């Protein structure tokens, strides 16, 4: 959407069972075709805040001002009393995570299709841990996944939490609500 003129520059109509997050790049390309301008910033709601979209924006040199879908979901399930991934500190030098109990989770499996690696602590250590009930419900212990491009993802997600991004998201909210209200008035 062009903020000054409040003109929607690209739109896509999809069935209800389509994940709209998959439409972001198509919308960016439509915006470019319709305006002749390349976007330097994407402002969207959390449905678009996927790893793939953050990485696509990174690769295209576009700022991504959208809440992280995973963080939004984590806030909704915060009542489960399980340590969130943020409580595990990644050590780049050893390629391990340190858990809240001070134990190391080491790399175990590499998933090329998902572009991620699993990390886990030895089962015996997890089984004997005093923090186990706060850490996992899994019989074999806690595991974490780390994307192979996690550093790029972290950079993009950090920018999406900036004051500028938050202002852009609020502006988008007002513009979109106004455009929905206008479409109801015009088309009824």
C-alpha angles and dihedrals in degrees: 000000000000104000098206097049095027088228118155104229099187135017138173128196114208137171116263093255094060118102102234091205088076090060098062098093091045089053091049091051091048090050089053093048093047098045105022087233129114116225116244094185133031117205115191143143124265094272086075094045096101128139091246092053093047090051093045089053091047092051092049094046092246124143111235112215100181132111115258109258091214092052091048090052091046091056090055093052097038090116093073091087094223118135109260119231090257089071089065114080118215117221109204094193095057097027090231138117123232112218125215088264091056097252124135123245108205130201112272116160132023117209108196095182092054092035091229143114128218120227125196142167121235109281094235092055092048092047092054097042118120090214095053095110090055093044109045147353091202115114093220095049138256121325130185131198123218122191115230088236095043093133091059091046092050091051092051094045092049090054089048089060094051123118089249091053092049091051091049091050091051091048090049091051092055094044093048094046089050092049090051091049091049092049090053090052096045099042102040 
